[in-house]
């Protein structure tokens, strides 16, 4: 429910300034886990976008059921 401005304000300054995530532990947060495509795309972007994080974890609030 946050605005784009509020979401950007919550991102650590090192990531926004191009400091990247190299060597850091990163936690991806997704509100709903359906296929995992969003989390996968985010993890790939983190790994391919410069020095990779030391670890990437993913957390979701809910999961869709068939």
C-alpha positions in Angstrom: 0.0 0.0 0.0 3.0 2.3 0.1 3.7 4.9 -2.7 6.6 4.5 -5.0 8.4 7.3 -3.1 7.9 5.5 0.2 9.2 2.2 -1.3 12.3 3.8 -2.7 12.9 5.5 0.7 13.0 2.1 2.3 15.9 0.8 0.1 19.3 1.0 1.7 21.2 4.0 0.3 24.2 1.8 -0.9 21.9 0.0 -3.3 20.4 3.2 -4.7 23.8 4.9 -5.1 25.2 2.0 -7.1 27.1 0.6 -4.2 25.4 -2.7 -5.0 25.0 -5.7 -2.9 28.4 -7.3 -3.4 29.3 -9.5 -0.5 26.2 -8.7 1.4 23.4 -10.9 2.5 20.2 -10.0 0.7 16.6 -10.9 1.7 14.0 -10.6 -1.0 10.5 -10.0 0.3 7.4 -10.9 -1.8 3.8 -10.6 -0.5 2.5 -13.6 -2.4 4.4 -16.6 -3.7 2.7 -18.0 -6.8 5.2 -19.4 -9.3 8.4 -18.0 -7.9 9.1 -16.1 -11.1 9.3 -12.7 -9.5 11.7 -13.9 -6.8 13.8 -15.8 -9.4 14.0 -12.7 -11.6 15.1 -10.5 -8.7 17.7 -13.0 -7.6 19.1 -13.2 -11.2 19.2 -9.4 -11.5 21.2 -9.2 -8.2 23.6 -11.9 -9.3 24.1 -10.5 -12.8 24.1 -6.8 -11.9 27.6 -6.5 -10.6 29.4 -8.0 -7.6 27.0 -10.7 -6.4 25.6 -10.9 -2.8 27.1 -13.4 -0.5 23.7 -15.0 0.0 20.2 -14.4 -1.3 17.2 -15.5 0.8 13.5 -15.1 -0.1 10.6 -14.6 2.3 6.9 -14.5 1.3 3.8 -13.7 3.4 1.5 -16.2 1.7 1.4 -18.9 -0.9 -1.3 -19.6 -3.4 -2.7 -23.1 -3.4 -4.2 -25.0 -6.3 
